[in-house]
Amino acid sequence: MKTWWLALALFLLSAQAVAHKSSDAYLRLEPRGQELVGRLDVALRDLALLAPLGDGADVVRWGDVRSASPALLRELASSLQLESTANTPCSAHPTLDGVVNHSDGPYAVFALRFDCGNASPLRLRYHLLAQQDPDHRAIVQLATARGAEHHVLGPAEPELMLAASGDGLFAQLWTSIGRGFQHILEGTDHLAFLLVLVLPLLVLRRATRGWSERAATLAGMLPVITSFTVAHSLTLGLATFGLVTLPSRLVECAIALSVVLAAVDNVRPMLRAERWVLAFGLGLVHGFGFSSALTDLGLPRLALFTALAGFNFGVELGQLLVLCALAPLLLWLAEQPRFGAPTLRYGSLFAAAFGAIWLAERAFDVNVLAR
Amino acid sequence: MIQSPSTTPVWDPKSGPSAPIADDSTAATGTLAGGLSARWTARLVVGGLTALLMLVAAGSGESGPRRPTDDAEVVGRLPSERRDPRLLAAQRAKRDDDPRSAAALAREHLRLATSTGDARHLGLAAAALAPWSAAEAPPIELMLVRARLLQSRHDFVGARLELSRLLTRAPREPEGWMLRATVSAVTADFIAARESCRRLEGLTLPLLVTACISAVDGLTGHAAEATAELKRAVDANAEAPAEVRAWALVTLAELAQRRGQDREALDWFRQARRLAPHDGYAAVGEADAALDLGEARTAVDALAGRPEDDATLLRRALAARALGVDDGSAARLRERLAAQRLRGETLHAREAARFALSVDGDATAAAPLAVKNFEVQREPADVRLLLEVARELRDARLAEPALRWLAHSHCEDPKLTALARALGAAPVKGEP
């Protein structure tokens, strides 16, 4: 009888990794004032270890989850605890919120709300399923003003210290401005689009070369820049708050396309619209592009306002800086009798070519321009 | 294509840039008054807003939990092995004061972990053993299961430790010696591996002893002799249980691979799979051999009906890639590897590295995974992986641990030695 076992053992021992996933729960938390809100996703099959789910059959119905929920919520309240600075437990208010699918099957979703009274929450303790499955882990995503933090909690490390809210409003704003500034300076496609839009305004002017003339030319850029700003702020806001979500590849392709369209229009006019209208319509697309830089940070909703405002301001600052740096050069070029027209034509064609390459790269997921 | 004269400045190729094309003040403020452009403006704005609203509508229904309205709605399915009769019996028999019953339950979970490919059973096995983790002298059964659990989690050092304690107390425990042989071979301790096999003599079936020794001989440069010996033993032990024979055939298959006989290896794997149809190792081995031979279709067939463990998914993804189709395996495995990465685990480094190298074609991403994997396990598959990554990156230094393994083991596997040569290492010759 022993040999039978042995044979079985041998197969196991061929060191073949078993797979699927071990048990994970996904915990998302976000401070809101003295409260901590969030959600916890636990696999149905893990919940079946805590309370009977269904009556012996394999099929789990929503009603089974609901009727097990009082026991499950009690278990949750005792195994997911939050303490305030004074070591007093914050009261927990978990509720059953629905179901969702993760890579390894269906999970039940619990909405969480911890009320810590006047104290700020400090220490999180997690020991759900620790008895039933020591391999169980909570994958924690904690929203902080600086961005999302990721942690893994399990029997070996059941505690998480939540940092105090830390940075003040001003510091948060300052960080966000820096982020926006950096983003626009690195965003060649956004800058290319803007330049293509203002290029005709700079280059095509009366032949007079007085200072008032130059000032008027520069002022002529304002409506274009303003409408681009308004448009991308609008979509940036919508996307950041999750009101609109678009696949990033689509957005990136559309941004590249906008460069091509605006550039070709400079050479062969086909979009019968004002510069500022163009700037607005196509600017809407660029806002979605900006938003990825912000949403990827996983900020709490409250901090998002500050972040959004700062980020947007940083973007405007960056684009103005670039225009201010380039405008004198372009003005000078345009005033050279032989350079004005070629500047517009070849500048636009150059931008169109880049836009086309970006579009191809993004649409077909290839790398033409080495990075 | 007609542009109203008072609108946007347009460069006219004939008149050139100095021609007064637009009035600056009009251009600056835009011409809402201009008939054509005003209409276009309106259209653009209305169109844009409509598109935006549609996007809002489409976007709002996306992520987040779904709350069924009907209690009768099926929201999921629990794994059916939960009702496995042997598991249920072990659960019923388990008593809190009886370590043997805990070991029996853990053993059932380990069995299910292999047969279903579900890592959750490893956790459940650990839970059954947990109350006895500090016991002074736990029963031998419990120590055996614990060693097996450690081995399943790739804690080979921990498993060796547990086994040496166990074998001191029970020197005639065949499963213990067998485990020690395997764990030693995986960590390239061939002397301990061969010694463990020798200690099996007289304790278990002769075929198992021969297979054990042959497997070690195959790794250390004696694949031809080992093959002859094992073939004789297989023929002489026709009455041995199917599982034991299947294991011997799998060993023959691997010996064939060491000798560079991929076709022969495929046949042995296939015969083993027929003898033990539920054994994943034979099926995955057959799929690998088929992929080496460029027969992706055969690989797919070998894996038909297998549970979706990482090893199976990886081979399916490789076969699909070779066939130029997309069966979704790559996406599923990618998602799973990402989830495992979140846990911070390295248990799946072998699969993750091979996935990065051969499915994604990203040797740079595969390199740290292959290195980390080689720190833990050193079977020919791991050696090959590291060598292949190093060859892709033309980085002989990266392959150093694998080259050392080759020199130390004297393994004559032609695939491995060819890779080593390609990296500029001297071919390995001589006795161990």
HADDOCK unambig.tbl for C-alpha pairs under 7 A between the chains (distance, minus, plus):
assign (segid A and resid 3 and name CA) (segid B and resid 204 and name CA) 6.64 0.50 0.50
assign (segid A and resid 6 and name CA) (segid B and resid 175 and name CA) 5.92 0.50 0.50
assign (segid A and resid 7 and name CA) (segid B and resid 243 and name CA) 5.58 0.50 0.50
assign (segid A and resid 7 and name CA) (segid B and resid 244 and name CA) 5.16 0.50 0.50
assign (segid A and resid 11 and name CA) (segid B and resid 281 and name CA) 6.74 0.50 0.50
assign (segid A and resid 12 and name CA) (segid B and resid 114 and name CA) 6.58 0.50 0.50
assign (segid A and resid 13 and name CA) (segid B and resid 179 and name CA) 6.89 0.50 0.50
assign (segid A and resid 13 and name CA) (segid B and resid 182 and name CA) 6.40 0.50 0.50
assign (segid A and resid 15 and name CA) (segid B and resid 152 and name CA) 6.87 0.50 0.50
assign (segid A and resid 16 and name CA) (segid B and resid 281 and name CA) 6.89 0.50 0.50
assign (segid A and resid 17 and name CA) (segid B and resid 152 and name CA) 6.85 0.50 0.50
assign (segid A and resid 18 and name CA) (segid B and resid 113 and name CA) 6.59 0.50 0.50
assign (segid A and resid 18 and name CA) (segid B and resid 114 and name CA) 6.21 0.50 0.50
assign (segid A and resid 18 and name CA) (segid B and resid 117 and name CA) 4.99 0.50 0.50
assign (segid A and resid 18 and name CA) (segid B and resid 118 and name CA) 6.39 0.50 0.50
assign (segid A and resid 18 and name CA) (segid B and resid 119 and name CA) 5.83 0.50 0.50
assign (segid A and resid 18 and name CA) (segid B and resid 309 and name CA) 6.45 0.50 0.50
assign (segid A and resid 19 and name CA) (segid B and resid 117 and name CA) 5.23 0.50 0.50
assign (segid A and resid 19 and name CA) (segid B and resid 118 and name CA) 5.49 0.50 0.50
assign (segid A and resid 19 and name CA) (segid B and resid 119 and name CA) 5.17 0.50 0.50
assign (segid A and resid 19 and name CA) (segid B and resid 309 and name CA) 4.70 0.50 0.50
assign (segid A and resid 19 and name CA) (segid B and resid 310 and name CA) 5.07 0.50 0.50
assign (segid A and resid 20 and name CA) (segid B and resid 117 and name CA) 6.33 0.50 0.50
assign (segid A and resid 20 and name CA) (segid B and resid 118 and name CA) 5.03 0.50 0.50
assign (segid A and resid 20 and name CA) (segid B and resid 119 and name CA) 5.62 0.50 0.50
assign (segid A and resid 20 and name CA) (segid B and resid 309 and name CA) 5.31 0.50 0.50
assign (segid A and resid 20 and name CA) (segid B and resid 310 and name CA) 6.27 0.50 0.50
assign (segid A and resid 21 and name CA) (segid B and resid 118 and name CA) 6.95 0.50 0.50
assign (segid A and resid 21 and name CA) (segid B and resid 119 and name CA) 5.74 0.50 0.50
assign (segid A and resid 21 and name CA) (segid B and resid 120 and name CA) 6.87 0.50 0.50
assign (segid A and resid 21 and name CA) (segid B and resid 336 and name CA) 6.96 0.50 0.50
assign (segid A and resid 21 and name CA) (segid B and resid 340 and name CA) 6.75 0.50 0.50
assign (segid A and resid 22 and name CA) (segid B and resid 119 and name CA) 5.04 0.50 0.50
assign (segid A and resid 22 and name CA) (segid B and resid 120 and name CA) 4.72 0.50 0.50
assign (segid A and resid 23 and name CA) (segid B and resid 120 and name CA) 5.84 0.50 0.50
assign (segid A and resid 45 and name CA) (segid B and resid 78 and name CA) 5.74 0.50 0.50
assign (segid A and resid 58 and name CA) (segid B and resid 77 and name CA) 5.37 0.50 0.50
assign (segid A and resid 58 and name CA) (segid B and resid 78 and name CA) 4.78 0.50 0.50
assign (segid A and resid 58 and name CA) (segid B and resid 79 and name CA) 6.63 0.50 0.50
assign (segid A and resid 58 and name CA) (segid B and resid 80 and name CA) 6.13 0.50 0.50
assign (segid A and resid 59 and name CA) (segid B and resid 74 and name CA) 6.75 0.50 0.50
assign (segid A and resid 59 and name CA) (segid B and resid 76 and name CA) 6.24 0.50 0.50
assign (segid A and resid 59 and name CA) (segid B and resid 77 and name CA) 4.57 0.50 0.50
assign (segid A and resid 59 and name CA) (segid B and resid 78 and name CA) 6.35 0.50 0.50
assign (segid A and resid 60 and name CA) (segid B and resid 74 and name CA) 5.73 0.50 0.50
assign (segid A and resid 60 and name CA) (segid B and resid 75 and name CA) 5.89 0.50 0.50
assign (segid A and resid 60 and name CA) (segid B and resid 76 and name CA) 5.19 0.50 0.50
assign (segid A and resid 60 and name CA) (segid B and resid 77 and name CA) 5.54 0.50 0.50
assign (segid A and resid 61 and name CA) (segid B and resid 71 and name CA) 6.51 0.50 0.50
assign (segid A and resid 61 and name CA) (segid B and resid 72 and name CA) 5.61 0.50 0.50
assign (segid A and resid 61 and name CA) (segid B and resid 73 and name CA) 5.32 0.50 0.50
assign (segid A and resid 61 and name CA) (segid B and resid 74 and name CA) 4.17 0.50 0.50
assign (segid A and resid 61 and name CA) (segid B and resid 75 and name CA) 5.29 0.50 0.50
assign (segid A and resid 61 and name CA) (segid B and resid 76 and name CA) 6.95 0.50 0.50
assign (segid A and resid 62 and name CA) (segid B and resid 68 and name CA) 6.76 0.50 0.50
assign (segid A and resid 62 and name CA) (segid B and resid 71 and name CA) 4.85 0.50 0.50
assign (segid A and resid 62 and name CA) (segid B and resid 72 and name CA) 6.23 0.50 0.50
assign (segid A and resid 62 and name CA) (segid B and resid 73 and name CA) 5.60 0.50 0.50
assign (segid A and resid 62 and name CA) (segid B and resid 74 and name CA) 6.20 0.50 0.50
assign (segid A and resid 62 and name CA) (segid B and resid 75 and name CA) 5.77 0.50 0.50
assign (segid A and resid 63 and name CA) (segid B and resid 71 and name CA) 4.04 0.50 0.50
assign (segid A and resid 63 and name CA) (segid B and resid 72 and name CA) 6.08 0.50 0.50
assign (segid A and resid 97 and name CA) (segid B and resid 65 and name CA) 6.92 0.50 0.50
assign (segid A and resid 97 and name CA) (segid B and resid 67 and name CA) 6.52 0.50 0.50
assign (segid A and resid 98 and name CA) (segid B and resid 65 and name CA) 5.34 0.50 0.50
assign (segid A and resid 98 and name CA) (segid B and resid 66 and name CA) 5.14 0.50 0.50
assign (segid A and resid 98 and name CA) (segid B and resid 67 and name CA) 4.12 0.50 0.50
assign (segid A and resid 98 and name CA) (segid B and resid 68 and name CA) 6.79 0.50 0.50
assign (segid A and resid 99 and name CA) (segid B and resid 65 and name CA) 5.28 0.50 0.50
assign (segid A and resid 99 and name CA) (segid B and resid 66 and name CA) 5.27 0.50 0.50
assign (segid A and resid 99 and name CA) (segid B and resid 67 and name CA) 6.23 0.50 0.50
assign (segid A and resid 100 and name CA) (segid B and resid 65 and name CA) 5.02 0.50 0.50
assign (segid A and resid 100 and name CA) (segid B and resid 66 and name CA) 6.12 0.50 0.50
assign (segid A and resid 103 and name CA) (segid B and resid 335 and name CA) 6.49 0.50 0.50
assign (segid A and resid 103 and name CA) (segid B and resid 336 and name CA) 6.36 0.50 0.50
assign (segid A and resid 106 and name CA) (segid B and resid 76 and name CA) 5.70 0.50 0.50
assign (segid A and resid 109 and name CA) (segid B and resid 65 and name CA) 6.44 0.50 0.50
assign (segid A and resid 131 and name CA) (segid B and resid 127 and name CA) 6.45 0.50 0.50
assign (segid A and resid 132 and name CA) (segid B and resid 124 and name CA) 6.57 0.50 0.50
assign (segid A and resid 132 and name CA) (segid B and resid 127 and name CA) 5.77 0.50 0.50
assign (segid A and resid 133 and name CA) (segid B and resid 123 and name CA) 4.84 0.50 0.50
assign (segid A and resid 133 and name CA) (segid B and resid 124 and name CA) 5.15 0.50 0.50
assign (segid A and resid 133 and name CA) (segid B and resid 127 and name CA) 5.41 0.50 0.50
assign (segid A and resid 134 and name CA) (segid B and resid 123 and name CA) 5.63 0.50 0.50
assign (segid A and resid 134 and name CA) (segid B and resid 126 and name CA) 6.59 0.50 0.50
assign (segid A and resid 134 and name CA) (segid B and resid 127 and name CA) 5.95 0.50 0.50
assign (segid A and resid 135 and name CA) (segid B and resid 123 and name CA) 4.82 0.50 0.50
assign (segid A and resid 139 and name CA) (segid B and resid 342 and name CA) 6.95 0.50 0.50
assign (segid A and resid 139 and name CA) (segid B and resid 343 and name CA) 6.81 0.50 0.50
assign (segid A and resid 152 and name CA) (segid B and resid 343 and name CA) 6.38 0.50 0.50
assign (segid A and resid 200 and name CA) (segid B and resid 9 and name CA) 6.72 0.50 0.50
assign (segid A and resid 204 and name CA) (segid B and resid 9 and name CA) 6.61 0.50 0.50
assign (segid A and resid 204 and name CA) (segid B and resid 17 and name CA) 5.40 0.50 0.50
assign (segid A and resid 204 and name CA) (segid B and resid 18 and name CA) 6.90 0.50 0.50
assign (segid A and resid 205 and name CA) (segid B and resid 18 and name CA) 6.52 0.50 0.50
assign (segid A and resid 205 and name CA) (segid B and resid 20 and name CA) 6.60 0.50 0.50
assign (segid A and resid 206 and name CA) (segid B and resid 18 and name CA) 5.80 0.50 0.50
assign (segid A and resid 206 and name CA) (segid B and resid 19 and name CA) 6.66 0.50 0.50
assign (segid A and resid 206 and name CA) (segid B and resid 20 and name CA) 5.34 0.50 0.50
assign (segid A and resid 207 and name CA) (segid B and resid 18 and name CA) 5.17 0.50 0.50
assign (segid A and resid 220 and name CA) (segid B and resid 27 and name CA) 6.83 0.50 0.50
assign (segid A and resid 220 and name CA) (segid B and resid 28 and name CA) 4.16 0.50 0.50
assign (segid A and resid 223 and name CA) (segid B and resid 28 and name CA) 6.72 0.50 0.50
assign (segid A and resid 223 and name CA) (segid B and resid 29 and name CA) 6.71 0.50 0.50
assign (segid A and resid 243 and name CA) (segid B and resid 56 and name CA) 5.92 0.50 0.50
assign (segid A and resid 243 and name CA) (segid B and resid 59 and name CA) 6.67 0.50 0.50
assign (segid A and resid 243 and name CA) (segid B and resid 60 and name CA) 6.20 0.50 0.50
assign (segid A and resid 244 and name CA) (segid B and resid 55 and name CA) 6.04 0.50 0.50
assign (segid A and resid 244 and name CA) (segid B and resid 56 and name CA) 4.83 0.50 0.50
assign (segid A and resid 244 and name CA) (segid B and resid 59 and name CA) 4.96 0.50 0.50
assign (segid A and resid 244 and name CA) (segid B and resid 60 and name CA) 6.74 0.50 0.50
assign (segid A and resid 245 and name CA) (segid B and resid 59 and name CA) 5.02 0.50 0.50
assign (segid A and resid 266 and name CA) (segid B and resid 10 and name CA) 7.00 0.50 0.50
assign (segid A and resid 269 and name CA) (segid B and resid 1 and name CA) 6.98 0.50 0.50
assign (segid A and resid 270 and name CA) (segid B and resid 1 and name CA) 5.89 0.50 0.50
assign (segid A and resid 272 and name CA) (segid B and resid 37 and name CA) 6.64 0.50 0.50
assign (segid A and resid 273 and name CA) (segid B and resid 37 and name CA) 5.76 0.50 0.50
assign (segid A and resid 273 and name CA) (segid B and resid 40 and name CA) 6.40 0.50 0.50
assign (segid A and resid 273 and name CA) (segid B and resid 41 and name CA) 6.62 0.50 0.50
assign (segid A and resid 274 and name CA) (segid B and resid 8 and name CA) 5.88 0.50 0.50
assign (segid A and resid 274 and name CA) (segid B and resid 30 and name CA) 6.27 0.50 0.50
assign (segid A and resid 274 and name CA) (segid B and resid 37 and name CA) 6.99 0.50 0.50
assign (segid A and resid 275 and name CA) (segid B and resid 8 and name CA) 6.83 0.50 0.50
assign (segid A and resid 277 and name CA) (segid B and resid 41 and name CA) 6.59 0.50 0.50
assign (segid A and resid 281 and name CA) (segid B and resid 48 and name CA) 6.80 0.50 0.50
assign (segid A and resid 340 and name CA) (segid B and resid 17 and name CA) 5.94 0.50 0.50
assign (segid A and resid 341 and name CA) (segid B and resid 16 and name CA) 6.15 0.50 0.50
assign (segid A and resid 341 and name CA) (segid B and resid 17 and name CA) 5.23 0.50 0.50
